[in-house]
């Protein structure tokens, strides 16, 4: 009988603690690491790691794979980028609890906020559960990677209060009912609770979590903390900096009063504040008071694409545009082409603010019609100046010529200052995260940030050492997010592993593919340079292909 089920030999080991790399072997049996450094025993499977780097499997703390796990337990393409653990249920949204025949509200919020279409839910999300533990039981059997699950505050609130969840504060009895749901979820393995200060629903109304007062939030934090662990995750009111700073202050109060760690997504470098200095100062003030409040930082430029055939967060604040975007194709084409709608559409875009204010800076990407090819690569502001036309006119005319399939790209605006982003990535008050993988799928692909960190910040720019980068993606997150049985390469811990070539690991360009249930499209980013990705001791991704292993757990 072999001494181990898997051994990786003669490889550069980066153990996730931040310690210097060393050459050695790693052996795993029954899903756990049984030896590291040298291993003289035998194994059922041996992999030669010469010339490669072995790290703990990477952790992605901000995803929205809740629906996708119902049909794709691999959360593709995350594993292709060395990710072995994802955290889902962020931004106040989860797929449970949900009352029978009342799933439509959750579906609509996911469609508007996370860009996952109703047709996809209809085709592949059965809502055969009611409670959060039942949902976890539904996805558990097919998991190819590990899942840390947050329960959504808006889902809890809607389950308890119904339509009143978007009208008023909760009564004491309602708060007690919500706390019981949180305690049940934590007992079933949830990592914590997520909330939102900013999101809106399909009716342009604030989501349920935004109607909660401080007492309700604190009660939920304390209910979570009674399990002995827990993270309170939020998306702040990022369109207005003063409100975001107020949100950080409230997170500090919640952390001090309950003892839980609070996580804020995202902290971005912007042209006006490359180092996000105001937000960092606010985080520091809370840490100085003894609170545990961290920001989440992504390594990539926050580039996104807009197609009038899909969904776009850039248009949410423009009611007439959003109303048409919510209508089905091909009726949507007719509405955008209707001359009686044009003046209202133009007027709204003239006065666009917030994220919609970025519309003039979009560039023309993929086009279909011959007459649009001359615009590829040009900024809308540039076209408007040359042709003496309004931004809205250009968007409408180009899109209608392509049956609304024209790709408009926002490139190099947010998180574009790479040295500043590197400083944020290395900041002790920020966690590596904010990917949004699994969401906004027709606007960008959030998966691949782990590979981009290695490719650009470690290899190309040298802004971060390999050991520091791995520590940020593994051991540090495991420690602060209560994933204490994994995240570092130590005997007795889970054998979650990423084996890669540090000289060739890279992200592919984004591809727009049609591979989602309900005939839905999405952007994906593939990877190169990964030899193998191991989850709980079993090889799940190897040499560019998935295996049949499905060893993932709820963690």
VENTAPE-V39360 format. One record per residue. RES is the residue in three letters. PHI is phi in whole degrees, 0 to 359 (999 if undefined). D_CENTER is the distance of its C-alpha to the mean C-alpha in Angstrom with 2 decimals. Layout:
<<RES,PHI,D_CENTER> <RES,PHI,D_CENTER>>
This chain:
<<UNK,999,42.53> <UNK,293,39.88> <UNK,284,38.74> <UNK,215,35.06> <UNK,272,32.98> <UNK,216,31.12> <UNK,224,32.07> <UNK,246,30.67> <UNK,249,33.53> <UNK,55,34.37> <UNK,243,30.87> <UNK,283,29.49> <UNK,259,27.73> <UNK,247,25.10> <UNK,274,24.76> <UNK,88,21.70> <UNK,264,24.01> <UNK,96,24.54> <UNK,289,28.03> <UNK,301,29.67> <UNK,291,29.15> <UNK,212,32.07> <UNK,266,33.40> <UNK,183,33.75> <UNK,244,33.01> <UNK,221,30.58> <UNK,239,31.60> <UNK,227,29.84> <UNK,213,31.43> <UNK,54,30.24> <UNK,82,26.62> <UNK,242,27.49> <UNK,284,28.51> <UNK,248,32.33> <UNK,201,33.31> <UNK,210,32.05> <UNK,113,34.22> <UNK,216,36.93> <UNK,216,37.51> <UNK,265,40.94> <UNK,279,40.44> <UNK,259,39.83> <UNK,216,36.70> <UNK,295,36.16> <UNK,220,33.81> <UNK,241,33.93> <UNK,238,31.72> <UNK,279,33.20> <UNK,263,30.68> <UNK,303,33.14> <UNK,78,31.65> <UNK,247,28.07> <UNK,246,25.72> <UNK,248,24.57> <UNK,231,21.69> <UNK,300,19.90> <UNK,302,16.97> <UNK,283,13.79> <UNK,244,11.25> <UNK,248,7.45> <UNK,274,7.18> <UNK,225,3.82> <UNK,228,3.05> <UNK,227,5.67> <UNK,277,8.21> <UNK,311,10.89> <UNK,290,13.09> <UNK,300,12.75> <UNK,295,13.98> <UNK,289,17.12> <UNK,234,18.25> <UNK,222,16.27> <UNK,290,16.21> <UNK,268,15.18> <UNK,49,11.67> <UNK,301,12.96> <UNK,260,12.68> <UNK,302,10.77> <UNK,300,14.19> <UNK,294,15.73> <UNK,248,14.00> <UNK,80,15.31> <UNK,278,12.42> <UNK,246,14.35> <UNK,220,12.31> <UNK,242,8.89> <UNK,247,8.25> <UNK,242,7.62> <UNK,82,9.44> <UNK,282,7.80> <UNK,63,9.60> <UNK,80,12.84> <UNK,246,12.16> <UNK,219,13.20> <UNK,270,15.71> <UNK,205,18.38> <UNK,285,20.83> <UNK,211,22.30> <UNK,282,26.00> <UNK,306,27.81> <UNK,63,27.83> <UNK,238,25.56> <UNK,283,22.22> <UNK,301,22.49> <UNK,297,21.15> <UNK,296,17.84> <UNK,299,17.74> <UNK,294,18.57> <UNK,294,15.93> <UNK,297,13.19> <UNK,294,15.09> <UNK,286,15.42> <UNK,276,12.23> <UNK,248,9.65> <UNK,62,12.26> <UNK,244,13.07> <UNK,286,16.85> <UNK,302,19.54> <UNK,298,21.33> <UNK,293,18.58> <UNK,299,18.76> <UNK,300,22.53> <UNK,277,22.68> <UNK,220,20.48> <UNK,243,19.43> <UNK,281,22.75> <UNK,48,22.21> <UNK,272,24.91> <UNK,240,23.85> <UNK,236,24.34> <UNK,271,23.28> <UNK,295,20.10> <UNK,301,22.05> <UNK,293,23.15> <UNK,296,19.68> <UNK,299,18.89> <UNK,295,22.26> <UNK,292,21.47> <UNK,274,18.51> <UNK,304,20.01> <UNK,297,22.69> <UNK,256,20.73> <UNK,285,17.98> <UNK,261,17.99> <UNK,224,15.51> <UNK,277,15.06> <UNK,232,12.97> <UNK,262,12.64> <UNK,246,12.61> <UNK,264,12.48> <UNK,262,14.89> <UNK,278,14.33> <UNK,299,17.05> <UNK,294,17.55> <UNK,295,18.07> <UNK,299,20.49> <UNK,297,22.30> <UNK,294,22.83> <UNK,298,24.08> <UNK,278,26.58> <UNK,251,27.64> <UNK,62,27.20> <UNK,298,27.73> <UNK,294,28.85> <UNK,297,25.32> <UNK,246,25.02> <UNK,230,28.51> <UNK,203,29.31> <UNK,286,28.78> <UNK,272,29.13> <UNK,282,32.42> <UNK,300,32.99> <UNK,295,33.29> <UNK,292,29.98> <UNK,295,28.26> <UNK,298,30.01> <UNK,295,28.75> <UNK,295,25.12> <UNK,297,25.71> <UNK,297,27.22> <UNK,294,24.11> <UNK,296,21.97> <UNK,297,24.64> <UNK,297,24.74> <UNK,295,21.01> <UNK,296,21.25> <UNK,296,24.35> <UNK,275,22.58> <UNK,116,20.00> <UNK,298,17.19> <UNK,274,15.57> <UNK,167,15.83> <UNK,233,15.26> <UNK,244,12.73> <UNK,217,14.30> <UNK,211,14.26> <UNK,258,16.90> <UNK,228,16.19> <UNK,288,15.05> <UNK,236,17.79> <UNK,262,18.74> <UNK,292,20.63> <UNK,258,23.73> <UNK,65,22.34> <UNK,260,22.84> <UNK,302,20.75> <UNK,293,18.71> <UNK,307,20.62> <UNK,300,19.00> <UNK,284,20.38> <UNK,265,23.88> <UNK,281,23.79> <UNK,270,26.12> <UNK,298,25.95> <UNK,299,28.06> <UNK,295,25.72> <UNK,299,22.68> <UNK,295,24.89> <UNK,299,26.25> <UNK,293,22.87> <UNK,298,22.07> <UNK,292,25.51> <UNK,297,25.17> <UNK,297,22.07> <UNK,294,23.95> <UNK,296,26.91> <UNK,281,25.14> <UNK,92,25.40> <UNK,205,21.69> <UNK,136,18.65> <UNK,235,15.75> <UNK,255,15.54> <UNK,254,12.12> <UNK,220,12.36> <UNK,253,11.40> <UNK,280,14.78> <UNK,277,17.20> <UNK,290,16.27> <UNK,296,18.87> <UNK,231,21.63> <UNK,302,21.77> <UNK,304,24.46> <UNK,290,22.42> <UNK,298,19.40> <UNK,293,22.01> <UNK,296,23.40> <UNK,300,20.10> <UNK,298,19.99> <UNK,298,23.60> <UNK,294,23.00> <UNK,300,20.32> <UNK,299,23.08> <UNK,297,25.52> <UNK,295,23.37> <UNK,294,22.87> <UNK,296,26.58> <UNK,280,27.76> <UNK,243,25.75> <UNK,87,24.97> <UNK,274,21.24> <UNK,273,18.57> <UNK,248,16.46> <UNK,233,13.09> <UNK,242,12.39> <UNK,229,9.42> <UNK,249,10.10> <UNK,252,13.34> <UNK,239,14.30> <UNK,279,17.52> <UNK,230,19.51> <UNK,302,23.03> <UNK,279,24.47> <UNK,212,22.93> <UNK,304,21.90> <UNK,264,21.54> <UNK,46,20.04> <UNK,299,23.24> <UNK,293,23.51> <UNK,293,20.20> <UNK,296,20.99> <UNK,297,24.47> <UNK,294,23.31> <UNK,298,21.19> <UNK,297,24.31> <UNK,299,26.54> <UNK,289,24.74> <UNK,295,24.90> <UNK,296,28.54> <UNK,276,29.11> <UNK,102,27.75> <UNK,278,24.41> <UNK,252,21.23> <UNK,229,18.62> <UNK,234,15.98> <UNK,268,13.73> <UNK,247,10.44> <UNK,235,11.06> <UNK,257,9.68> <UNK,274,12.63> <UNK,272,12.67> <UNK,300,14.34> <UNK,276,12.32> <UNK,274,14.25> <UNK,212,13.96> <UNK,241,16.52> <UNK,233,18.48> <UNK,230,20.76> <UNK,290,22.97> <UNK,277,22.88> <UNK,239,19.24> <UNK,230,17.13> <UNK,211,16.48> <UNK,292,15.13> <UNK,290,18.00> <UNK,250,20.51> <UNK,300,19.50> <UNK,275,22.05> <UNK,249,24.82> <UNK,304,26.23> <UNK,292,28.42> <UNK,297,25.84> <UNK,296,23.26> <UNK,300,26.06> <UNK,289,26.91> <UNK,299,23.33> <UNK,281,23.17> <UNK,274,26.34> <UNK,285,26.65> <UNK,278,27.86> <UNK,272,30.68> <UNK,302,31.63> <UNK,296,28.91> <UNK,299,30.82> <UNK,298,34.02> <UNK,290,32.62> <UNK,292,31.31> <UNK,276,34.71> <UNK,292,36.76> <UNK,298,38.74> <UNK,290,39.09> <UNK,268,35.34> <UNK,295,35.26> <UNK,297,36.68> <UNK,295,34.28> <UNK,297,31.31> <UNK,295,32.82> <UNK,298,33.57> <UNK,298,30.06> <UNK,286,28.63> <UNK,300,31.47> <UNK,255,30.31> <UNK,297,26.54> <UNK,227,24.82> <UNK,61,21.42> <UNK,297,18.77> <UNK,295,21.50> <UNK,294,23.66> <UNK,276,21.88> <UNK,304,23.28> <UNK,298,26.45> <UNK,267,24.57> <UNK,291,22.98> <UNK,250,24.57> <UNK,279,25.79> <UNK,257,24.12> <UNK,292,25.09> <UNK,227,28.07> <UNK,247,30.41> <UNK,277,33.66> <UNK,302,36.24> <UNK,292,36.77> <UNK,270,33.16> <UNK,299,33.24> <UNK,292,35.00> <UNK,266,31.99> <UNK,302,29.42> <UNK,89,28.01> <UNK,268,29.56> <UNK,280,27.99> <UNK,301,28.69> <UNK,299,30.47> <UNK,295,32.67> <UNK,296,33.53> <UNK,300,34.31> <UNK,293,36.67> <UNK,289,38.42> <UNK,255,38.96> <UNK,55,39.47> <UNK,232,37.01> <UNK,279,34.22> <UNK,304,30.53> <UNK,298,30.20> <UNK,298,33.15> <UNK,295,31.71> <UNK,301,28.38> <UNK,296,30.40> <UNK,292,33.03> <UNK,295,30.86> <UNK,293,28.56> <UNK,295,31.58> <UNK,292,33.21> <UNK,251,30.27> <UNK,54,29.97> <UNK,73,26.83> <UNK,271,25.11> <UNK,304,25.37> <UNK,263,22.27> <UNK,253,22.00> <UNK,247,19.90> <UNK,261,18.73> <UNK,232,19.11> <UNK,70,19.75> <UNK,256,19.49> <UNK,253,16.58> <UNK,60,15.80> <UNK,266,18.70> <UNK,277,21.06> <UNK,299,20.34> <UNK,301,22.77> <UNK,293,21.29> <UNK,299,17.70> <UNK,300,19.31> <UNK,294,20.93> <UNK,293,17.81> <UNK,299,16.18> <UNK,261,19.41> <UNK,282,19.82> <UNK,294,20.53> <UNK,265,19.00> <UNK,238,15.51> <UNK,256,13.06> <UNK,288,11.22> <UNK,182,7.49> <UNK,64,5.51> <UNK,290,3.93> <UNK,64,1.94> <UNK,302,3.78> <UNK,91,6.38> <UNK,239,6.62> <UNK,52,9.16> <UNK,291,10.60> <UNK,262,13.97> <UNK,244,13.03> <UNK,193,11.06> <UNK,252,9.42> <UNK,282,6.20> <UNK,287,7.78> <UNK,117,10.72> <UNK,298,10.04> <UNK,298,12.08> <UNK,294,14.82> <UNK,297,14.91> <UNK,300,15.51> <UNK,291,18.36> <UNK,292,19.68> <UNK,267,19.94> <UNK,285,19.97> <UNK,267,21.96> <UNK,278,24.12> <UNK,280,24.65> <UNK,262,24.77> <UNK,67,25.49> <UNK,288,23.72> <UNK,218,22.51> <UNK,287,24.35> <UNK,300,23.07> <UNK,296,23.64> <UNK,292,21.74> <UNK,298,18.68> <UNK,296,18.69> <UNK,303,19.38> <UNK,295,16.34> <UNK,270,14.04> <UNK,225,16.16> <UNK,301,19.03> <UNK,295,17.94> <UNK,293,14.69> <UNK,301,16.75> <UNK,295,19.40> <UNK,280,17.59> <UNK,255,15.31> <UNK,62,18.42> <UNK,255,17.77> <UNK,284,21.30> <UNK,266,22.42> <UNK,204,20.32> <UNK,104,18.81> <UNK,225,22.22> <UNK,270,24.96> <UNK,221,27.69> <UNK,301,30.22> <UNK,98,29.25> <UNK,270,25.47> <UNK,301,23.33> <UNK,274,23.80> <UNK,264,20.20> <UNK,222,20.93> <UNK,234,19.93> <UNK,249,23.09> <UNK,214,22.91> <UNK,263,25.22> <UNK,295,24.33> <UNK,275,26.59> <UNK,235,24.98> <UNK,300,21.29> <UNK,198,19.54> <UNK,266,17.00> <UNK,280,18.64> <UNK,298,18.55> <UNK,296,16.27> <UNK,241,18.07> <UNK,260,18.20> <UNK,237,19.11> <UNK,245,20.33> <UNK,224,19.25> <UNK,259,17.61> <UNK,304,19.89> <UNK,75,21.77> <UNK,56,22.33> <UNK,266,18.97> <UNK,259,17.69> <UNK,199,14.47> <UNK,270,13.77> <UNK,228,13.43> <UNK,233,14.02> <UNK,271,16.43> <UNK,227,17.73> <UNK,230,21.21> <UNK,98,22.76> <UNK,266,21.45> <UNK,281,24.55> <UNK,201,23.05> <UNK,235,20.11> <UNK,242,21.48> <UNK,239,20.10> <UNK,48,22.57> <UNK,85,25.35> <UNK,244,24.98> <UNK,286,24.18> <UNK,252,21.47> <UNK,223,21.00> <UNK,211,24.05> <UNK,51,25.39> <UNK,85,22.92> <UNK,222,23.25> <UNK,275,21.99> <UNK,265,24.56> <UNK,271,25.46> <UNK,291,24.33> <UNK,225,21.98> <UNK,264,22.16> <UNK,293,18.80> <UNK,231,19.10> <UNK,278,17.61> <UNK,237,17.38>>
